[in-house]
Amino acid sequence: MWALSAVAYRRLGTAGSAAAVLGGWAAGKLPAHDPWGLWVPHGSGLTTSAAVLAYAGLTLLVVAWWQYGRAGATVSDSLVTLAWWTAPMLLAPPLYSADVYSYIAQGAMVIEGHDVYVEGPSVLDPGGLGGDAAASVGGHWTDTPAPYGPFFLVLASGVTWLTGGTIVPAVLGMRLIAVGALVLIVWALRHLAREHGGSESAALWLGALNPLLLMHVIGGMHNDGLMIGLMLAGVTLALRGRWITGSVLVGLAMMIKSPAAVALLFIGVIMIRSATGPYARRLAKGTLGPGLVAAAVAVAATLLAGTGFGWLGTQNVAGTIHTALSATSDVGLGLGHLLHLVIGTDPAAAKSVVQTLGLAAAVALILLLARRALRGRTEPVHALGLALLALVALSPMVQPWYLLWAVAVLAATAAHGRAGTVVAVLSAGLVYETHPTGSTPPYGFVLAAVACVIGTVLVRRERTPPDAVQVPAPRSPEPSSVGEASNRRVDSGSV
């Protein structure tokens, strides 16, 4: 591919980000009703054209990001680039997801005393607090209890209370939380990269400038961003010996989304490896300590929030919704239909069994990676990234932005390693899977597959050295000529 300077790719990416956002003003996930009249639907022709513009802008951003990672940018350059690429998204309507409307509606439910772990946003008065947000919630989630922890619901209720639930300021308030999450991710990435002797700029390229993160954390305001930021910060502090504070942060991350709990296992590994004294004592402390601290945080957050412990029973809510990116759900559903044709069994039963087996396999892989890290065969933080990748791959429900759980960790330990390269290619592909409205059209999967193929080809081309120029040696060379010929062959192979 053609090569430009880092500054040129920064400008190209900014143009792409601006185009994607401009398209999103007409083709994004607009609310059902905006009393301010800013985010209102337009005609089908304009909406279609806007979606094409959004995809074109997204492509410019992906190309700029991919090449920027090879342009030798400094950390300060990357921070400026991040600000440029993020700026167009700050005032945009929700992009690629309607989840933020669920957050606002659930915040209103907390304020009004509804049980968010039993009822869905449809219980809200259409003309009352959060009514516009509830009317804008995606169809799957209108009557679905919240799968999020009480800490996040308190944040959402705070935004809803401060803005009165009015759509535009409420959405922008949730975006402020997303920006704060990005800042936390940047801080943790830089420190984790230093701890592992890696490149801060490479970590920022994969973990912060990543278009998948920008579009779904800043554009879509998914709470996964805050979960990731708190989790990374907790692991960073644990590496510095402050495992209690680190476990507190991971506990708060769990009170947003439960997958953050995986980090506790690897904080325990860090403690065992770094502590002194009898091994049995270190093992007991590392095994029990982080979990007990996080459990205390969970209990305190639940009691202070006043939402009750219903979140313990809604962690499987997401798994009831089929997503094509979940391999275990796809295999289970296919097997279920096959068995239904052969012996007449319920397809849902087979799907549930395969999903359960997938989660069991994920747990086994996570424990295996923890064991390898404990024995010193893998760095604990890198093992955490691989564990989260396994969890995503084998989960009963997988959304494109779930990949970010692993990307953010692997960015600090192997941005240009094998694992980092794999998640970079997947990031470039999965960003196409979702339409600006948050839907998943069939052509989105085609675009994602094409992007992954192109990324794989580019990676293979970058890693394949050019053929060495064969320099024929004289029949009876002088010693100095042999040395010169040898040097020429070595030099030509390193170009």
C-alpha atoms as one frame of an Amber mdcrd trajectory, in Angstrom:
protein
   0.000   0.000   0.000   0.978   3.613  -0.450   2.787   5.244   2.447   2.245
   8.706   3.908   3.415  10.425   7.062   1.728   9.954  10.420   0.309  13.475
  10.143  -1.219  12.664   6.743  -2.860   9.526   8.141  -4.129  11.571  11.081
  -5.868  13.924   8.657  -7.201  11.072   6.556  -8.605   9.372   9.651 -10.185
  12.606  10.839 -11.901  13.007   7.459 -13.148   9.427   7.759 -14.405   9.956
  11.309 -16.183  13.165  10.292 -17.798  11.462   7.283 -18.971   8.528   9.416
 -20.494  10.933  11.936 -22.081  13.113   9.253 -23.713  10.009   7.812 -24.799
   9.045  11.311 -26.833  12.253  11.714 -29.276  10.763   9.228 -28.505   7.038
   9.323 -27.535   6.582  12.978 -29.793   5.234  15.712 -32.035   8.273  16.059
 -34.493   8.475  18.970 -38.187   7.831  18.499 -38.852  11.386  19.688 -36.494
  14.312  20.222 -38.223  17.340  21.763 -35.286  19.516  20.669 -35.727  18.544
  17.019 -32.002  17.901  16.460 -31.986  14.136  15.920 -34.993  13.522  13.725
 -35.539  10.958  10.943 -35.228  12.008   7.318 -36.527  10.561   4.096 -35.492
   7.071   3.022 -33.406   8.400   0.127 -31.337  10.674   2.339 -31.021   7.950
   4.970 -29.654   5.484   2.416 -27.185   8.034   1.058 -26.114   8.867   4.606
 -25.490   5.188   5.358 -23.268   4.928   2.262 -21.377   8.024   3.431 -20.995
   6.498   6.909 -19.549   3.280   5.486 -17.194   5.241   3.207 -16.002   7.335
   6.155 -15.542   4.225   8.239 -13.390   2.724   5.485 -11.197   5.837   5.385
 -10.781   5.606   9.159  -9.868   1.905   9.022  -7.295   2.463   6.251  -5.817
   5.460   8.079  -5.625   3.484  11.321  -3.998   0.470   9.701  -1.322   2.579
   7.984  -0.849   4.860  10.988   0.348   1.853  12.965   3.186   1.465  10.484
   4.111   5.155  10.203   6.350   5.290  13.284   4.269   7.777  15.267   5.356
   8.888  18.733   3.216   8.707  21.862   2.468  12.434  21.763   1.551  12.157
  18.070  -0.815   9.296  18.867  -2.516  11.235  21.659  -3.104  14.166  19.300
  -4.403  11.773  16.645  -6.768  10.196  19.160  -8.181  13.622  19.992  -8.648
  14.428  16.292 -10.384  11.145  15.502 -12.618  11.336  18.567 -13.670  14.982
  18.272 -16.246  14.545  15.451 -18.096  11.914  17.500 -18.630  13.958  20.636
 -21.895  15.630  19.599 -23.165  12.880  17.290 -26.353  10.908  17.851 -25.896
   7.289  18.962 -23.984   5.343  16.314 -24.127   1.601  15.645 -26.284   0.829
  18.681 -29.460   1.697  20.590 -28.025   0.495  23.916 -27.577   4.009  25.273
 -31.360   4.434  25.256 -31.608   1.333  27.457 -29.069   2.849  29.847 -31.054
   6.087  30.154 -34.373   4.256  30.545 -32.923   1.927  33.186 -31.557   4.980
  35.007 -35.077   6.401  35.031 -36.405   3.081  36.347 -33.972   3.243  39.271
 -35.064   6.803  40.067 -38.748   5.864  39.972 -38.262   2.756  42.102 -38.884
   0.067  39.481 -37.012  -3.206  39.830 -34.658  -3.123  36.828 -33.803  -6.787
  37.370 -37.414  -7.903  36.958 -38.988  -5.404  34.553 -37.942  -3.787  31.288
 -38.058  -0.147  30.080 -41.625  -0.630  28.787 -42.906  -0.029  32.352 -41.991
   3.663  32.111 -44.674   6.260  31.452 -44.276   7.358  27.787 -44.761  10.980
  28.828 -42.682  10.780  31.985 -39.039  10.562  32.985 -37.144   8.387  30.510
 -40.240   7.844  28.357 -38.572   9.009  25.138 -35.568   6.794  25.843 -37.792
   3.779  26.552 -39.618   4.315  23.245 -36.249   4.305  21.457 -34.965   1.053
  22.987 -34.291  -1.804  20.568 -37.083  -4.383  20.297 -35.167  -7.156  22.094
 -34.625  -5.055  25.198 -37.975  -3.317  25.701 -39.209  -5.940  28.178 -35.826
  -7.368  29.170 -34.392  -6.888  32.682 -31.046  -5.135  32.976 -27.983  -7.410
  32.747 -25.751  -4.682  34.203 -24.423  -4.253  37.702 -25.662  -1.634  40.193
 -22.596   0.603  39.885 -23.371   1.322  36.258 -27.065   1.781  36.955 -26.211
   4.421  39.551 -24.141   6.270  36.947 -26.985   6.009  34.423 -29.535   7.224
  36.953 -27.280  10.162  37.795 -27.131  11.210  34.144 -30.903  10.754  33.769
 -31.617  12.798  36.896 -29.254  15.636  35.922 -30.678  15.904  32.403 -34.291
  15.192  33.254 -34.176  12.300  30.834 -34.261  14.667  27.832 -32.802  12.678
  24.976 -30.026  14.898  23.596 -28.428  15.989  26.915 -28.908  12.509  28.395
 -27.114  10.862  25.467 -24.321  13.434  25.609 -24.035  12.834  29.348 -23.539
   9.125  28.725 -20.942  10.026  26.091 -19.015  11.987  28.716 -18.783   8.760
  30.716 -17.518   7.001  27.580 -14.852   9.675  27.054 -13.783   9.265  30.670
 -13.496   5.531  30.043 -11.271   6.201  27.024  -9.001   8.430  29.109  -8.714
   5.659  31.696  -7.911   3.106  28.983  -5.161   5.356  27.589  -3.623   5.825
  31.027  -3.629   2.107  31.778  -2.342   1.111  28.323   0.683   3.371  28.604
   1.597   2.068  32.052   1.015  -1.584  31.169   3.106  -1.249  28.027   5.966
   0.182  30.106   5.654  -2.605  32.650   6.066  -5.164  29.858   8.850  -3.363
  28.042   6.629  -2.734  25.038   5.913   0.269  22.875   3.457   2.777  24.294
   2.640   4.104  20.835   1.922   0.577  19.550  -0.320  -0.072  22.558  -2.220
   3.160  21.919  -2.545   2.291  18.229  -4.201  -1.077  18.862  -5.977  -0.366
  22.134  -7.183   3.243  21.842  -7.063   4.403  18.207  -8.777   1.189  17.138
 -11.844   2.086  14.985 -13.837  -0.700  16.658 -13.305   0.997  20.014 -13.926
   4.515  18.747 -17.157   3.611  16.991 -18.621   1.443  19.739 -17.297   3.093
  22.905 -17.412   6.760  21.855 -19.925   6.561  18.997 -22.179   3.887  20.520
 -21.383   4.595  24.197 -21.299   0.923  25.160 -20.564   0.466  28.850 -17.927
  -2.130  27.928 -15.541   0.834  27.618 -15.869   1.746  31.284 -15.635  -1.905
  32.286 -12.397  -2.238  30.294 -10.930   0.978  31.675 -11.531   0.009  35.305
 -10.284  -3.532  34.691  -7.058  -2.338  33.046  -6.470   0.227  35.790  -6.979
  -2.463  38.434  -4.477  -4.798  36.803  -1.999  -1.920  36.441  -2.167  -1.157
  40.155  -1.843  -4.857  41.027   1.386  -5.026  39.023   2.683  -2.192  41.182
   1.923  -4.120  44.354  -1.350  -2.329  45.161  -3.508  -5.403  44.741  -6.247
  -4.301  47.150  -6.911  -1.065  45.273  -6.600  -2.963  42.019  -9.157  -5.523
  43.165 -11.508  -2.723  44.210 -11.372  -1.295  40.678 -11.959  -4.709  39.150
 -14.876  -5.156  41.564 -16.374  -1.917  40.259 -15.792  -3.138  36.698 -17.718
  -6.302  37.603 -20.542  -4.086  38.807 -20.812  -2.849  35.229 -20.435  -6.157
  33.387 -19.504  -9.486  34.954 -16.747 -10.662  32.504 -14.318  -8.333  34.286
 -14.215 -10.968  37.058 -11.708 -12.931  34.956  -9.096 -10.305  35.842  -9.298
 -11.266  39.535  -7.814 -14.677  38.775  -4.787 -13.115  37.116  -4.356 -10.490
  39.822  -4.089 -13.478  42.140  -1.390 -14.948  39.881   0.491 -11.637  39.979
   0.330 -11.670  43.777   1.572 -15.246  44.052   4.486 -14.646  41.706   5.593
 -11.364  43.264   5.136 -12.121  46.961   7.664 -13.765  49.262   7.218 -16.367
  51.941   5.877 -19.927  52.029   4.200 -20.956  48.786   1.068 -22.272  50.511
   0.510 -18.928  52.180   1.073 -17.015  48.918  -1.268 -19.380  47.083  -4.043
 -18.928  49.648  -3.668 -15.162  49.638  -3.596 -14.909  45.838  -6.515 -17.269
  45.417  -8.822 -15.754  48.025  -7.678 -12.145  48.470  -8.775 -10.468  45.205
 -12.071 -12.338  45.174 -12.947 -11.358  48.741 -12.127  -7.692  48.081 -14.199
  -7.674  44.896 -17.074  -9.450  46.665 -17.054  -6.783  49.377 -17.171  -4.096
  46.676 -20.089  -5.864  44.978 -22.066  -6.084  48.218 -21.351  -2.459  49.124
 -22.251  -1.200  45.631 -25.499  -3.165  45.666 -26.548  -1.930  49.098 -25.653
   1.684  48.341 -27.430   1.595  44.980 -30.570   0.145  46.518 -31.263  -1.941
  43.411 -31.131  -5.289  45.213 -29.187  -8.389  44.281 -31.320  -9.224  41.264
 -28.267  -8.725  39.037 -27.089 -12.166  40.144 -30.010 -13.702  38.277 -29.860
 -11.643  35.073 -26.332 -12.474  33.961 -27.666 -14.989  31.450 -30.178 -12.577
  29.905 -27.920 -11.736  26.967 -27.492 -15.412  26.138 -31.189 -15.732  25.357
 -30.744 -13.480  22.302 -29.172 -15.202  19.316 -26.241 -13.445  17.642 -24.607
 -14.836  14.524 -21.112 -14.109  15.880 -21.522 -16.696  18.648 -20.036 -19.933
  17.339 -21.543 -22.038  20.121 -25.013 -20.605  19.528 -24.738 -21.177  15.778
 -23.509 -24.752  16.187 -26.085 -25.475  18.877 -28.929 -24.088  16.797 -27.843
 -26.017  13.721 -27.480 -29.221  15.716 -30.849 -28.603  17.350 -32.626 -28.268
  14.018 -30.899 -31.394  12.731 -31.973 -33.413  15.777 -35.462 -31.998  15.467
 -35.695 -33.322  11.921 -34.293 -36.726  12.890 -35.842 -37.479  16.270 -38.192
 -34.550  16.915 -36.389 -32.983  19.889 -36.673 -29.323  20.849 -33.932 -27.300
  19.018 -33.575 -24.959  22.008 -32.433 -27.851  24.242 -29.513 -28.742  21.969
 -28.570 -25.096  21.650 -28.507 -24.699  25.425 -26.312 -27.786  25.845 -23.773
 -26.575  23.271 -23.721 -23.109  24.833 -23.057 -24.643  28.253 -20.276 -26.804
  26.849 -18.773 -23.715  25.224 -18.712 -21.856  28.529 -17.196 -24.901  30.241
 -14.470 -24.990  27.583 -13.853 -21.276  28.102 -13.469 -21.785  31.852 -11.045
 -24.660  31.236  -8.939 -22.511  28.898  -8.931 -19.632  31.377  -7.720 -21.932
  34.157  -5.072 -23.412  31.856  -3.786 -19.938  30.980  -3.721 -18.989  34.669
  -1.706 -22.140  35.388   0.770 -21.291  32.627   1.122 -17.781  33.995   1.618
 -19.111  37.520   4.460 -21.337  36.278   6.121 -18.420  34.488   5.469 -19.675
  30.956   3.299 -16.645  30.117   3.106 -13.154  31.537  -0.065 -12.836  33.655
  -1.385  -9.781  31.818  -0.859 -11.380  28.410  -2.541 -14.538  29.690  -5.483
 -12.389  30.812  -5.829 -11.034  27.281  -5.836 -14.537  25.828  -8.329 -15.677
  28.478 -10.727 -12.885  27.577 -10.320 -13.753  23.902 -11.273 -17.358  24.675
 -14.272 -16.191  26.698 -15.523 -14.041  23.825 -14.992 -16.795  21.248 -16.980
 -19.340  23.287 -19.705 -17.123  24.751 -23.388 -17.804  24.028 -23.803 -14.207
  22.847 -21.101 -12.279  20.984 -21.307  -8.708  19.761 -18.522  -7.053  17.697
 -17.427  -4.794  20.543 -16.943  -7.749  22.910 -13.640  -8.313  21.125 -12.437
  -5.118  22.809 -12.266  -6.947  26.152  -9.250  -8.845  24.830  -7.935  -6.175
  22.459  -7.351  -3.658  25.233  -5.226  -6.103  27.234  -3.300  -7.607  24.327
  -2.520  -4.107  23.039  -0.297  -3.589  26.084   1.543  -6.901  25.799   1.634
  -7.900  22.126   0.439  -5.075  19.881   2.516  -6.361  16.974   2.808  -9.957
  18.147   0.781 -12.846  16.807  -2.184 -12.352  19.140  -2.152  -8.603  18.600
  -2.105  -9.053  14.844  -5.070 -11.438  14.979  -7.233  -9.049  16.992  -6.145
  -6.126  14.799  -7.383  -7.931  11.686 -10.600  -8.911  13.464 -11.101  -5.317
  14.600 -10.776  -4.047  11.045 -13.389  -6.576   9.944 -15.910  -6.507  12.782
 -16.292  -2.750  12.618 -18.272  -3.322   9.393 -20.643  -5.900  10.843 -23.029
  -3.347  12.346 -25.066  -0.782  10.403 -25.056   2.808  11.774 -28.578   2.129
  13.097 -27.279  -0.795  15.154 -28.840  -3.480  12.956 -26.816  -6.350  11.499
 -27.642  -6.645   7.781 -26.326  -9.650   5.811 -24.004  -7.465   3.758 -22.340
  -6.360   6.996 -20.981  -9.883   7.425 -19.796  -9.870   3.810 -17.974  -6.562
   4.304 -16.459  -7.859   7.548 -15.207 -11.018   5.829 -13.703  -9.015   2.943
 -11.932  -6.676   5.375 -10.522  -9.650   7.318  -9.233 -11.258   4.116  -7.578
  -8.017   3.006  -6.046  -7.549   6.449  -4.697 -11.102   6.448  -3.153 -10.634
   3.002  -1.516  -7.376   4.081  -0.106  -8.968   7.219   1.322 -11.896   5.274
   2.851  -9.525   2.732   4.402  -7.393   5.456   5.912 -10.438   7.144   7.216
 -12.091   3.961  10.718 -10.787   3.251  11.477  -9.921  -0.358  13.384 -12.558
  -2.298  17.082 -12.206  -1.819  18.970 -11.062  -4.875  21.229 -13.876  -5.982
  24.735 -12.573  -6.521  26.813 -15.086  -8.488  30.175 -15.784  -6.911  33.336
 -15.917  -9.038  34.720 -19.354  -9.799  37.930 -18.598  -7.948  37.090 -15.766
  -5.604  39.574 -13.884  -3.559  38.858 -13.887   0.159  37.819 -10.234   0.055
  35.465 -10.926  -2.858  33.785 -13.725  -0.916  33.202 -11.373   1.968  31.775
  -8.719  -0.324  29.452 -11.216  -2.031  28.270 -12.498   1.336  27.600  -8.984
   2.570  25.645  -8.163  -0.549  23.420 -11.209  -0.031  22.785 -10.324   3.604
  22.025  -6.698   2.786  19.672  -7.555  -0.054  17.738  -9.908   2.200  17.171
  -7.242   4.841  15.700  -4.582   2.596
